[in-house]
Amino acid sequence: MEKIRTNKPASLKTFNISDTDSGISYESTEDETEVNTPTYSPSLMDPIENVMKPENLLEKFVEAGGRRYLNDNTVKCFLPADQEEVKRAHDQNYVEKTIWGGNYSAPVSENLSLGASVLDVGCGAGAWITDMALDYPVSVFVGIDIIPLFPENHPSNSVFLKCNILNGLPFPDNTFDFVRQGYVVISIDWQAWKEKVVKELIRITKPGGYIEIMDVYRDPTNSGIICQKIDSYLMENFRKAGINPASGTDVIKTFNEFKDKVIVAPIEERTYYFGKKAGRIGEATLKYTLEAYRGMKIIFAHIMGITEEEFEQMLIDYEKECDEVMSHRSRYRAIIQKR
C-alpha cells in the first residue's frame, strides 16, 4: 500500500452539515456432544415488536424485558439501547484494543498525529471515538449511529450525529482521511450494505485515505455444547434476517469489485479466547459477551422456546463451560485504501 499523505490539522469547523431532503435524520450532541437442530420459525424481533403498539409509534424507544430497545423495526440491531449497554460497549472496546494492540490497524498513525479527519460509522456509545480523540487531540473525530447513545461529556475534538446509513452519509465527497466501521455488518442487511453502504464509504473517503472494517470473522471453535446451542440459534436467525454473521471474506470480495477506486489489503485476524484459562483478557471477553447475551435475553428465550429464567441458567452453565474448554472465535479487520 502507498503511504497515506498528511494534511493540515483538522478542525470541527471543517464540517458544514445542513439539513437536506435525503431523508437522513441526524442531530449533533456536544453431557451429549450432539446439539439438537433448532426450529427457526420465530423472528428475532418478535418479542420487541410485540410492544411496538400504536400508542408507542412516536416514541424513540420501547421497554421490553426490563431493557430499552430502539423503536424501529427496520433496524436489525438486537442489543438494548440503555446505559447498561453503554458500559458493556466500553468494556468491549477496552478488550478489543488490548487484543489488537491498538484501536486500529490501518497505517494512519502519522496522519492522526498531524491532524486528520476521522469518521466512525456505527459508533454506538462512542467508546472508540472518545478513546481516539483523547489519543490524538489535533485530529477531529465524527461518530454516527442510528441509536443516539452518545456520551454527554466527550473530548472537544469529537462530535456525534444521529444518522441512518442506509439513507446515505451526510458528508461531501472526499471528506475523511480515515473511515472506520465496527460491527455494522453484523447488524445490518447484507445486501443493503453491499449495494448502498460500501459506495458511500468509498465516496466520503479522501484519495489516499483509508477505510477499516472490523467485524465477526468465524463461528466459535473448540466450543462446548451450550456455546454451540446458543450460537446455532443466533447465527441461523441472523441469516434469516438477512445478516451475514461471518463476513470477513465476503467484505474483501465486495471491495475488490471496486478495484478501480480502491486497493484492498489482505485481511487481518485475531483470536478471542473466553474464560479463566485465557487470563484476565479471557475473563473480560467472556464477561462482555455474557452481558450482550443477557441484553438479548428476551429474544433468545423467544426463539429457543424457553423462559428467561431458563436462559439465564443456560448462561451460568455457559460461563462454567467456557472456563473448562476455553472456546474461542475470530474477529477481523479489513483495510482498504482509496486510490
C-alpha positions in Angstrom: 0.0 0.0 0.0 1.0 3.5 -0.6 1.9 5.7 2.4 -1.0 7.8 3.4 -0.5 11.5 2.7 -0.6 14.1 5.5 -2.8 17.1 5.9 -3.0 20.2 8.0 -4.5 19.8 11.4 -8.2 19.2 11.3 -11.0 21.3 12.9 -14.6 20.8 13.8 -15.3 23.8 11.6 -14.3 21.7 8.6 -17.8 20.1 8.7 -20.7 22.2 7.5 -23.6 19.9 7.8 -27.0 21.2 7.0 -30.5 19.7 6.6 -31.2 18.0 3.2 -34.1 16.3 1.5 -32.3 13.0 1.5 -34.3 11.5 4.3 -31.3 11.5 6.6 -32.1 12.2 10.3 -29.2 13.4 12.4 -28.5 15.6 15.3 -25.4 16.9 17.0 -24.6 16.2 20.6 -21.8 18.1 22.3 -23.4 -34.4 28.6 -24.1 -35.3 24.9 -21.8 -34.0 22.2 -24.6 -33.7 19.7 -26.5 -30.5 19.5 -30.2 -30.7 18.6 -31.2 -28.8 15.4 -33.4 -25.9 16.4 -36.5 -24.8 14.7 -36.2 -21.2 13.4 -39.7 -20.1 13.0 -39.9 -17.1 15.4 -38.4 -13.8 14.4 -35.6 -12.4 16.5 -37.5 -9.1 16.8 -40.9 -10.6 17.6 -40.8 -10.0 21.4 -39.7 -6.4 20.9 -42.2 -5.8 18.1 -45.0 -7.0 20.4 -44.6 -3.9 22.5 -44.4 -1.5 19.4 -48.1 -0.7 19.8 -49.8 2.2 18.0 -49.6 4.4 21.1 -45.8 3.9 21.1 -45.2 4.8 17.5 -43.9 8.3 18.3 -41.6 7.0 20.9 -37.9 6.5 20.0 -37.6 3.6 22.4 -39.7 0.8 24.0 -39.3 -1.2 27.1 -39.1 -5.0 26.9 -37.9 -7.5 29.4 -36.6 -4.7 31.7 -34.4 -3.3 28.9 -34.8 -0.4 26.5 -34.7 -1.0 22.7 -34.8 1.2 19.6 -38.4 1.5 18.4 -37.7 0.9 14.7 -38.5 -2.4 13.1 -36.4 -1.5 10.0 -33.2 -1.7 12.1 -31.6 -5.1 12.7 -29.9 -4.2 15.9 -30.8 -6.7 18.7 -28.8 -5.2 21.5 -30.5 -2.8 24.0 -30.2 0.9 23.9 -29.6 1.9 27.5 -26.9 2.7 30.0 -26.1 -0.9 30.7 -25.3 -1.4 27.1 -23.1 1.7 27.1 -21.0 0.3 29.9 -20.8 -3.1 28.1 -19.7 -1.4 24.9 -16.9 0.5 26.7 -15.7 -2.8 28.3 -15.6 -4.4 24.9 -13.6 -1.6 23.4 -11.0 -2.0 26.1 -10.7 -5.7 25.4 -10.6 -5.1 21.6 -7.8 -2.6 22.0 -5.8 -4.9 24.1 -6.2 -7.9 21.9 -5.3 -6.0 18.7 -2.6 -3.8 20.4 -4.4 -0.7 19.4 -7.7 0.9 18.2 -6.9 0.5 14.5 -4.6 -1.4 12.1 -4.6 0.9 9.1 -1.3 2.9 8.6 -2.7 6.2 9.8 -0.7 7.0 12.9 1.4 9.7 11.4 -1.6 11.4 9.8 -3.5 11.2 13.1 -0.7 12.9 15.0 -0.5 15.7 12.5 -4.3 16.3 12.3 -6.7 14.2 10.3 -10.5 13.9 9.8 -11.9 10.6 11.1 -15.4 9.1 10.8 -16.7 6.1 12.9 -19.7 4.6 11.1 -22.0 2.9 13.6 -20.2 4.4 16.6 -22.6 3.1 19.2 -21.9 4.5 22.6 -18.9 6.4 21.3 -16.2 4.4 23.2 -13.9 4.2 20.2 -14.3 7.8 19.2 -13.7 9.1 22.8 -10.6 7.0 23.2 -9.2 8.0 19.8 -10.0 11.7 20.4 -8.0 11.7 23.6 -5.1 9.9 22.0 -5.0 12.3 19.0 -6.1 15.8 20.2 -5.2 17.6 16.9 -7.4 15.3 14.8 -11.2 15.6 14.6 -13.5 12.7 15.1 -17.1 12.3 14.0 -19.3 9.4 15.2 -22.6 8.5 13.5 -25.2 5.9 14.6 -29.0 5.5 14.3 -29.2 4.9 18.0 -28.2 8.1 19.9 -26.4 6.5 22.9 -23.7 9.2 22.6 -21.8 10.5 25.6 -22.8 13.8 27.1 -19.3 14.6 28.0 -16.7 13.9 25.3 -13.4 15.5 24.0 -13.8 18.8 22.3 -12.4 17.4 19.1 -15.2 14.9 18.7 -18.8 15.2 17.6 -21.7 12.8 17.3 -24.6 12.7 14.8 -27.7 10.6 14.6 -27.8 9.1 11.1 -29.3 6.1 9.3 -26.5 5.0 7.0 -29.0 3.2 4.6 -30.2 6.7 3.6 -26.7 7.8 2.7 -24.0 9.6 4.6 -24.5 13.4 5.1 -20.9 14.4 4.0 -19.4 15.7 0.8 -17.2 13.6 -1.4 -13.6 13.1 -0.2 -14.2 14.4 3.3 -12.4 12.0 5.6 -8.8 10.7 5.9 -9.8 7.7 7.9 -13.2 5.9 7.9 -13.8 3.2 10.4 -16.8 0.8 10.6 -17.0 -1.6 13.6 -19.6 -4.3 13.9 -22.1 -2.8 11.4 -22.1 -5.8 9.1 -23.4 -8.0 11.9 -26.3 -5.6 12.5 -27.5 -4.6 9.0 -29.0 -6.3 6.0 -26.0 -7.7 4.0 -27.4 -6.9 0.6 -28.2 -3.3 1.6 -24.6 -3.0 3.0 -23.1 -4.3 -0.3 -25.4 -2.2 -2.5 -25.6 1.1 -0.6 -23.1 1.5 2.2 -19.9 0.4 0.5 -20.2 3.0 -2.2 -20.8 5.7 0.4 -17.8 4.7 2.4 -15.6 5.0 -0.6 -17.2 8.3 -1.7 -16.6 10.2 1.5 -13.0 8.9 1.9 -10.3 11.2 0.6 -8.0 9.9 -2.2 -5.1 8.2 -0.4 -7.2 7.8 2.8 -8.2 4.5 4.4 -11.3 2.6 5.3 -11.1 -0.1 8.0 -13.9 -2.6 8.6 -14.0 -4.6 11.8 -16.5 -7.4 12.4 -17.1 -11.1 13.2 -15.0 -13.5 11.1 -15.7 -17.1 12.0 -18.0 -19.2 14.1 -16.8 -20.3 17.6 -14.2 -23.1 17.6 -13.3 -25.5 20.4 -16.7 -24.7 21.8 -18.8 -26.7 24.2 -22.4 -27.9 23.9 -24.0 -24.8 25.4 -22.0 -22.4 23.3 -22.9 -24.4 20.1 -26.5 -24.3 21.0 -26.7 -20.6 21.7 -24.7 -19.8 18.6 -26.7 -22.1 16.3 -29.9 -20.3 17.2 -28.3 -16.8 16.9 -26.4 -17.3 13.7 -29.2 -19.0 11.9 -31.6 -16.3 12.9 -29.1 -13.6 11.8 -29.1 -15.3 8.4 -32.9 -15.4 8.3 -32.8 -11.6 9.0 -30.5 -11.1 6.0 -27.4 -10.5 8.1 -24.0 -12.0 7.2 -22.8 -13.4 10.5 -19.2 -14.2 9.4 -18.5 -11.6 6.7 -14.7 -11.3 6.5 -14.0 -13.0 3.2 -17.2 -11.5 1.7 -16.3 -8.0 2.7 -13.0 -8.3 0.9 -14.7 -9.7 -2.2 -17.1 -6.8 -2.2 -14.4 -4.1 -2.0 -12.5 -5.9 -4.8 -15.4 -5.2 -7.1 -14.2 -1.5 -6.9 -10.6 -2.2 -7.8 -10.6 0.9 -10.0 -11.2 3.0 -6.9 -9.6 1.1 -4.0 -6.6 -1.0 -3.0 -7.6 -3.9 -0.8 -5.0 -5.3 1.7 -5.0 -8.9 3.0 -7.4 -9.4 5.9 -6.1 -9.3 9.4 -7.5 -11.7 12.0 -7.3 -12.1 15.8 -8.5 -14.9 18.0 -10.6 -14.1 21.1 -10.4 -16.6 23.9 -13.1 -17.0 26.5 -12.8 -17.8 30.2 -10.3 -18.0 33.1 -7.8 -20.2 31.3 -7.1 -17.2 29.0 -6.3 -14.9 31.9 -7.8 -11.5 32.6 -8.5 -10.7 29.0 -10.2 -14.1 28.6 -12.4 -13.3 31.6 -13.2 -9.8 30.3 -14.0 -11.2 26.9 -16.4 -13.7 28.4 -17.9 -11.0 30.7 -18.9 -8.6 27.9 -20.1 -11.5 25.8 -22.4 -12.7 28.6 -23.7 -9.2 29.1 -24.5 -9.0 25.4 -26.4 -12.2 25.6 -28.3 -11.0 28.7 -29.2 -7.9 26.8 -30.9 -10.1 24.2 -32.4 -12.5 26.8 -36.0 -11.7 25.8 -35.1 -12.5 22.2 -33.2 -15.8 23.0 -36.0 -17.0 25.3 -38.5 -16.4 22.5 -36.6 -18.1 19.6 -35.5 -21.0 21.8 -38.9 -21.6 23.3 -37.8 -21.4 26.9 -38.3 -19.0 29.8 -36.0 -16.1 30.5 -35.1 -17.8 33.8 -34.1 -20.9 31.9 -32.0 -18.9 29.5 -30.3 -17.2 32.5 -29.4 -20.6 33.9 -28.0 -21.6 30.5 -25.7 -18.5 30.6 -24.5 -19.6 34.1 -23.7 -23.0 32.7 -22.1 -21.4 29.6 -19.7 -19.5 31.8 -18.6 -22.6 33.6 -18.2 -24.4 30.2 -16.0 -21.6 28.8 -13.8 -21.8 31.9 -13.3 -25.5 31.2 -12.9 -25.7 27.4 -11.6 -22.2 26.6 -13.6 -21.7 23.4 -12.6 -19.0 21.0 -13.7 -17.2 17.9 -12.2 -14.8 15.5 -12.6 -11.1 14.6 -11.2 -9.4 11.5 -10.0 -6.0 10.3 -10.2 -5.3 6.6 -8.1 -2.3 5.4 -8.9 -0.6 2.1 -7.1 2.4 0.7 -8.9 4.8 -1.8 -6.9 5.5 -4.9 
